[in-house]
Amino acid sequence: MKKIILFTGALSMSVAVTMAQSGVGNQASSSTTGNDNVVLADQLGNFNQAGITQTGDFNTAETSQTFDLNTVSVSQLGNTNFGTSIQFGFENLSTITQGGFGSGSIQSNNAVAFVDQFGAGNEAEISQRQGFAAGTAPSDHSIVQTGADNFGKLRSFNGGNSGFIDQSGNQNTAEGSQSSSGHLLAIVQDGDLNWAYVDQLGARNNLADIFQTGNSNQAATYQRGDTNDAFVVQDGEGNEAGVRGGDKLSQMGDFNSLDVLQDGDFNQTSISQDGMMNSSLVDIFGNRNMTSLVQTGDMNTATQLVSGNRNSSVITQN
């Protein structure tokens, strides 16, 4: 086997670069400007591609590719950022962008991005930055994929946010977007063809968790306001939580909470809460059940407990 040590790119000031390749047709490039930056790239296999760009100080980029036709891109603009991508398999795609995207090309500071892909045809994308050039609030986002043809995407438009996606299976899709600060999201998918979306663009200190086990489940949360909490668990096949007709599990206002459990197949749940300190709990055990819950105002509480098949429950409180 042929072993190549390769570096192509540009250096400025103090930089530590290590690139190692073993195989055929691998390509690696690095461009670094600033002080005390580190680049580590390892390729073991054939026709892998790695591109790393860093501008700023105290940044670290690490990539590892094993087997064939994997592609990774790491771009870091700012200071004290840490980007890591590990690919083990075939035709996986990983993109880490920390700073330099969106309006104004604002930099990223004190951010951590981690991608781990095991399988084939998986795609992961992490983009995070500060809300303004001098921002220093730490951010941490990670995507772990095991299987084939999974898609995961996390975006943060301000510092101080955290996000995590874990996908096991095939053809799952998970996306999360956050702005302002203090937000946390987690999406865990175990099965095939599941879909999950979290929107926390605005306000601060919101929490969203989606756990999907089985196949073809769908869930979407939408939160605007401060200190809202959304928790969704789906176990089965073909369940929908806040997605029919483009709806989401929606919370507008502050200190609202929703908790949804769907255990069975082809259940449907929609929730809309607009106000302050509203609370909703939906537990479904069975198949082909439908629940709808709307609360407008403050300090409302609603509970829907459904057991069996083909039941319908509607609650509206204004």
N, C-alpha and C positions, 0 to 999 in steps of 0.2 A: 504494500500500500504506500502510496506517495504522500509525504508529509510536507506541507508548505507553511512557512511563517510569512504572513503578508500584511503590509500596512499601506494603504493609499489614503491620502488626504492632507490636511493642513494642521499645523500646530502653532500655538502662540503661548508664550509664557511657560508656566510650569504644568506639565501634563505627564501622566503615566499611562502608557498604552501597551497592552498585550493582546495580540491576535494570533490564534493558532488554527490551522486548517488541516484536515486529513480527509482525502477523497478526491473526487474529480469535479471540476466545473464550479467550485464554490467561489463566491465573490463577497468581499468585505471591504467596507470603506469607513473612515472616521475623519471628522473635521471638528477640531476643538479650539476655542478661543477663550482665554481667561487664565485663571490661576488655580493650582491644586485640584485639577480635574483628573478623573480616572476612567479609562476605557478598558474593558475586558471582553473579548469576543472569542468564542470557541465553536468550531464547526467540524462535525464528524459525520461524514456522509457525502452525498453528491448533489451538486446544483442547488445548494443553499445560498441565500442572499441575506446580508446583514448591512444595514446602513445606520451610522450613529453620528449625530450632530449635537455639539454642546457649546453654548455661549454663556459665559459667566464664571463663577468661582465655586469650588468645592462640590462640583457635581460628579456623580458616579453613574456609569452605564455598564451593565453586564448583560451579555447575551450568550445563550448556549443552544446549539442546534444539533440534533442527532437524527440520523437517517436523511431522507431526500426531499428536495423541492420545498423546503420551508423558507419563509420570508419574514424578516423582522426589521422594523424601523423604530429608532429611538431618537427623539428630538427634544432637547432640553434648553430652555432659555430662562436664565435667572441664576439663583444661588442655592446651594445645599439641596439639590434635588437628587433623588435616587431612583433609577429606572432599571428594572430587571425583567428579562424575558427568557423563559425556558421552553424549548420546543422539542418534543420527542415523538417522532412519527413522520407523516408525509403530508406535504401540501398545506401545512398550517400557516396562518397569517397573523402576525402580531404587530400592532401599532401603538406606540406610546408617545404622546405629545404633551409635554409639560411646559406651558407658556408659549406665547407666539401664535395663538389661534383666536379666531373671533374678532370682534370689534376692537381696534386699537392695538392688537398684538401685545397684550399685557403679559409680563413675565410671570414665571412660577417661582416661588421660594418655599423651601422646607417641605417639599412634596415627595411622597413615596408612591411609586406605581409598580405593581407586580403582576406578571402574566405567566401562567403555567399551563401548557397545552400538551396533552398526551392522547395521540390518536391521529386522525386524518381529516383534512379539510375543515378544521376549525378556524374561526375568525374572532379575534379579540381586539378591542380598541379602547384605550383609556386616554382621555384628554382632561387636563386640569390646569388651573392657573389661579392667580390672585385676582381680586376684584379691582385692584388699583396697583400701580407700579411699585409702591413702597410696602405693599402688604406682606406680612410675615406669618400669618396663621397657618399651621401645619395642616396638610391634607394627606389622606391615605386611601388608595383605591386598588383593588385586586380582582383579577379574574382567573378562575381555575376551570379548565375544561378537560373532560375525559370522555372520549367517544369520537363521533364523526359528525362533521357538518353542523356543529353548534355555532351560534353567533352571540357574542356578548359585547355590550357597549356601555361605558360609563363616562359621564361628562360632569365636570364641576367648574362653575364660572366664578368661584371665589374660594379663598382659603378657609380652613376650619371644617371641612366636610369629609365624610368617610363613606366608602361604598364597597360592597363585596358581591361578587357573582360566583356561584359554584354550579357547574353543569355536568351531570353524568348521564350519558345516553347519546341519542342521535337527534339532530335537527331541532334542537331546542333554541329558543330565542329569548334573550333577556336584555333590557335596556333600562338605564337610570340616568336622570338628569337632575342636577342640583345647582342652586345659586344661593347668594347670601352665605350664612355660615351656621355651624352647629347642627347640620343635618346628618343623618345616618340612614343608609339603606342596605338591605341584604336580600338577595334573591338566590334561592336554592332550588334546583330542578334535578329530579332523578326520574328518568324515563325518556320518552321520545315525543317530539312534536309539541312540547309545551311552549307557552308564550307568556311573558310577564313584562310589565312596564311600570316604572315608578317616575312620577313627575313631582319634584319638590323645588320648583323654580320660584323662589321668592321667600320672604320672611325668614324665620330662623328656627332652629331647634326642633325640626320635625323628624319623626322616625317612621320608617316603612319597612315591613318584613313580609316577604312572600315565599312560601314553601310549597312546592308542587311535587307530588309523587304519583306516577302513573303516566298516562299518555293523553296528548291533545287537550290539556287543560289551559285555560286562559284567565289572566288576572291583570287588572290595571288600577293603580291608585293615583289620585290627584289631590295635592294638599297645598292650600294657600293660607298663610297665617302663621302663628307662632305656637310651638309646643303641641302639635297634633301627633297622634299615634295611630298607625294603621297596621293591622296584623291579619294576615290571610294564610290559611292552610287548605290545600286541596289534595285529596287522596282519592284517586279513581281515574275515570276517563271522561273526557268531553265536558268537564265542568267549566262554568263561566262565572267570574266574579267581576262585575262592573265593566263588561266589554260589549255587550249586545247593543247595536245601534250607535256605537261610538261612545257610549257612556263609560264613566269610570267610577270607582269607589271614591266619592268626592267629599272633601272636607274644606269648608271655607270659614275662616275665623280662627279662634284661639282655644287651646286646651280641649279640643275634641278628641274622641277616641272611637275606633271601630275595630271589631273583632269578628272575623268570618271563618267558619269551619265548614267545609263541604266534604263529606265522607260518603262516596258513592259515585254514580255516573250521571252525566248530563243534567246536573243541577244548575240553576241560574240565580244569581243574587245581584241586586243593585242597591246602593246606599248613597244618599245625598244628605249632608249635614251642613247647615249654614247658620252660624251663630257662635256662641261661646259655651264651653263646658257641656257639650252634648255627648252622649254615650250610646253606642249601639252594639248589640251582641246578636249574632246569627249563627246558629248551629243546625246543620242539616245532616241527617243520617238516612240515606236511601237514594232513590233514583228519580230523575225527571221532576224534581220539585222546583218551585219558583218562589222567590221572596223579593219584596220591594219595600224599602224603608226610606222615608223622607222626614227630616226634622228641620224646622226653621224656627230660630229663636235661641233662647239660652236655657241651659240646665235641663234639657230634655233627656229622658232615658227610655230606651226601647229594647225589647228582647224578643227574638223569634226563634223558637225551638221546633224543629220539624223532624218527624221520624216516620218513615214509610215511603210510599211512592206516589208521584203525580199529585202532590199537594200544592196549594197556592196560599201565600200569606202576604198581605199588604198592610203596612202601617204608615199613616201620615199624621204628623203632629206639627201644628203651626202656633 
